[in-house]
Amino acid sequence: MHVLDPALFQYFAVPVRARTASPIRLDPGLADGELVRRARRGDRWAEEALYHRHVRDVTRVALRLLSRSADAEDVVQDAFVLALRDLAQLEDGDAFRSWLLKITVHQAHRKFRRRKLLRALGLDRGEDDAALPLQVDPRAGPEVHVALGEVERLLTTLPARSRIAWVLRHVEAYSIDEVARACNCSRATTKRALVEASRVLAEYVAHDDRWDDDQG
């Protein structure tokens, strides 16, 4: 598989740790904005509802970004603690999902910085037990695992900013603007990070206009 087809990522399975049944009844018609308003007034049910509505997505993103289940669990926990603690800072309650993503990405950046420091000291003992090839449906063919293994290897050579932007854009399928908001940077900076990542992944993304970020 010489060109990285976006359809490749259809084989991802839902992370096991994210398949948690909600102990509360979630009303799909109840908007995040209303839940945020209730949570700000100290409604614990509303806090739990926000958690159970979004925990699967946050877990998936954290695993995709970090490739380590222990680090991802830490990020998920910290992201929700910070988001629920600082709800007063969120002007638009209906933007809770994108705000939570921004917090998640920030916490992932912190994990990457810590990893880099530990690696420099020869103390990084973490295991990449949730690398991209390990997150796919077992029914996917061997060529899928091989392709994702190469993508994972190349992603580890990137600066954290570029890796995170590329995964959000091409694995999670967020728009350029959504990636920029999540990474707390301008659209231009986001596109530069994506270009940097694409250069490293050139063997897989070159000559395929589906990866042209001018489209997003």
C-alpha positions as CSV (number, residue, x, y, z in Angstrom):
1,M,0.0,0.0,0.0
2,H,2.1,2.9,-1.3
3,V,-0.5,5.7,-1.0
4,L,-2.2,6.3,2.3
5,D,-5.9,6.0,1.5
6,P,-8.2,7.8,4.0
7,A,-10.4,4.7,3.9
8,L,-7.6,3.0,5.7
9,F,-8.9,4.4,9.0
10,Q,-12.3,2.8,8.6
11,Y,-10.8,-0.3,10.2
12,F,-10.2,1.3,13.6
13,A,-12.1,-0.4,16.3
14,V,-13.7,1.5,19.3
15,P,-11.1,1.5,22.1
16,V,-12.1,-1.1,24.7
17,R,-11.6,1.4,27.6
18,A,-14.0,3.8,26.0
19,R,-16.8,1.2,25.8
20,T,-18.2,2.1,29.2
21,A,-22.0,1.8,29.8
22,S,-23.4,5.0,31.3
23,P,-25.0,4.5,34.8
24,I,-27.3,7.4,34.0
25,R,-30.0,7.9,31.4
26,L,-28.8,10.4,28.7
27,D,-31.4,12.4,26.8
28,P,-30.0,12.9,23.3
29,G,-32.3,15.9,23.0
30,L,-30.6,17.7,25.9
31,A,-28.0,20.0,24.5
32,D,-24.5,20.4,26.0
33,G,-25.4,24.0,26.6
34,E,-28.2,23.1,29.0
35,L,-26.0,20.5,30.7
36,V,-23.2,23.0,31.2
37,R,-25.7,25.5,32.7
38,R,-26.9,22.9,35.2
39,A,-23.4,21.8,36.0
40,R,-22.4,25.4,36.7
41,R,-25.1,25.4,39.3
42,G,-23.6,22.4,41.0
43,D,-25.8,19.7,39.4
44,R,-23.7,16.5,39.7
45,W,-26.0,14.6,37.3
46,A,-25.3,17.2,34.6
47,E,-21.5,16.7,35.2
48,E,-21.9,13.0,34.9
49,A,-24.0,13.4,31.7
50,L,-21.3,15.5,30.1
51,Y,-18.7,13.0,31.0
52,H,-20.6,10.0,29.7
53,R,-21.6,11.8,26.5
54,H,-18.1,12.7,25.6
55,V,-15.7,10.2,27.3
56,R,-15.6,7.7,24.3
57,D,-14.6,10.4,21.9
58,V,-12.0,11.9,24.3
59,T,-10.6,8.4,25.0
60,R,-10.3,7.6,21.3
61,V,-8.5,10.9,20.5
62,A,-6.1,10.5,23.4
63,L,-5.2,7.0,22.3
64,R,-4.7,8.1,18.7
65,L,-2.5,10.9,19.7
66,L,-0.4,9.2,22.4
67,S,-0.3,5.5,21.4
68,R,0.0,4.6,25.1
69,S,-3.0,3.5,27.1
70,A,-1.6,4.6,30.5
71,D,-0.9,8.1,29.1
72,A,-4.3,8.3,27.4
73,E,-6.1,7.4,30.6
74,D,-4.2,10.1,32.5
75,V,-5.1,12.7,29.7
76,V,-8.8,11.7,29.8
77,Q,-9.0,12.0,33.5
78,D,-7.2,15.3,33.6
79,A,-9.2,16.7,30.7
80,F,-12.5,16.1,32.4
81,V,-11.3,17.3,35.8
82,L,-10.1,20.6,34.2
83,A,-13.1,21.1,32.0
84,L,-15.6,20.6,34.7
85,R,-13.6,22.7,37.2
86,D,-13.3,25.6,34.8
87,L,-16.8,25.6,33.3
88,A,-17.2,29.2,34.3
89,Q,-14.6,30.1,31.7
90,L,-16.6,28.6,28.8
91,E,-18.7,31.4,27.3
92,D,-20.8,29.2,25.0
93,G,-21.9,26.0,26.7
94,D,-22.8,24.4,23.4
95,A,-19.1,24.6,22.5
96,F,-18.3,22.2,25.3
97,R,-17.1,19.4,22.9
98,S,-14.6,21.6,21.0
99,W,-13.4,23.1,24.3
100,L,-12.9,19.7,25.8
101,L,-10.9,18.7,22.7
102,K,-8.7,21.7,23.2
103,I,-8.0,20.7,26.8
104,T,-7.4,17.1,25.7
105,V,-4.8,18.3,23.1
106,H,-3.1,20.5,25.6
107,Q,-2.8,17.7,28.1
108,A,-1.4,15.4,25.3
109,H,1.2,18.1,24.5
110,R,2.3,18.0,28.2
111,K,2.6,14.2,28.0
112,F,4.8,14.5,24.9
113,R,7.0,17.1,26.6
114,R,7.4,14.8,29.6
115,R,8.2,11.9,27.3
116,K,10.8,13.9,25.6
117,L,12.5,14.8,28.9
118,L,12.4,11.3,30.2
119,R,13.9,10.0,26.9
120,A,16.7,12.5,27.1
121,L,17.5,11.2,30.6
122,G,17.2,7.6,29.5
123,L,14.2,7.1,31.8
124,D,11.4,6.6,29.3
125,R,10.0,3.2,30.2
126,G,6.6,3.7,28.6
127,E,5.2,1.1,26.2
128,D,3.4,1.9,23.0
129,D,0.6,-0.6,23.6
130,A,-2.0,1.4,21.7
131,A,-0.1,2.2,18.5
132,L,-2.2,2.7,15.4
133,P,-1.8,-0.9,14.1
134,L,-3.1,-2.2,17.5
135,Q,-6.2,-0.1,17.3
136,V,-7.7,-1.6,14.1
137,D,-10.4,-4.2,13.7
138,P,-8.9,-7.7,13.9
139,R,-10.6,-8.5,10.6
140,A,-8.5,-5.9,8.8
141,G,-6.0,-7.5,6.4
142,P,-2.2,-7.6,7.0
143,E,-1.6,-4.8,4.5
144,V,-3.6,-2.5,6.7
145,H,-1.4,-3.4,9.7
146,V,1.7,-3.0,7.7
147,A,0.7,0.4,6.4
148,L,-0.4,1.7,9.8
149,G,2.8,0.4,11.3
150,E,4.8,2.5,8.9
151,V,2.6,5.5,9.6
152,E,3.1,5.1,13.3
153,R,6.9,4.8,12.9
154,L,7.0,8.0,10.9
155,L,4.7,9.8,13.2
156,T,7.1,9.1,16.1
157,T,9.8,11.1,14.3
158,L,7.7,14.3,14.2
159,P,7.5,17.1,16.6
160,A,4.5,16.8,18.9
161,R,2.7,19.8,17.3
162,S,2.9,18.2,13.8
163,R,2.0,14.8,14.9
164,I,-1.0,16.0,16.8
165,A,-2.2,18.2,13.9
166,W,-1.8,15.4,11.4
167,V,-3.6,12.8,13.5
168,L,-6.5,15.1,14.2
169,R,-6.8,16.1,10.6
170,H,-6.3,12.7,8.8
171,V,-7.1,10.1,11.4
172,E,-9.9,11.9,13.3
173,A,-11.1,13.8,10.2
174,Y,-11.4,17.2,11.8
175,S,-11.4,20.3,9.6
176,I,-8.4,22.6,9.4
177,D,-10.3,25.2,11.5
178,E,-11.2,22.6,14.1
179,V,-7.6,21.4,14.3
180,A,-6.4,25.0,14.7
181,R,-8.9,25.6,17.6
182,A,-7.9,22.4,19.3
183,C,-4.2,23.2,19.0
184,N,-4.8,26.8,20.0
185,C,-3.0,28.2,17.0
186,S,-3.7,30.0,13.8
187,R,-4.9,28.3,10.6
188,A,-1.6,29.2,8.9
189,T,0.4,27.6,11.7
190,T,-1.8,24.5,11.6
191,K,-1.3,24.2,7.8
192,R,2.5,24.6,8.3
193,A,2.4,21.7,10.9
194,L,0.4,19.6,8.5
195,V,2.8,20.3,5.6
196,E,5.8,19.4,7.9
197,A,4.1,16.1,8.8
198,S,3.2,15.4,5.2
199,R,6.8,15.8,4.1
200,V,7.8,13.1,6.6
201,L,4.9,10.9,5.4
202,A,5.6,11.7,1.8
203,E,5.8,8.0,0.8
204,Y,2.2,7.6,1.8
205,V,0.6,11.0,1.2
206,A,2.3,12.4,-1.9
207,H,0.5,12.4,-5.2
208,D,-2.9,11.9,-3.6
209,D,-5.1,15.0,-3.8
210,R,-7.4,13.7,-1.1
211,W,-4.7,14.9,1.3
212,D,-4.6,18.4,-0.1
213,D,-5.3,20.6,2.9
214,D,-6.3,23.5,0.7
215,Q,-9.5,21.6,0.4
216,G,-10.2,22.0,4.2
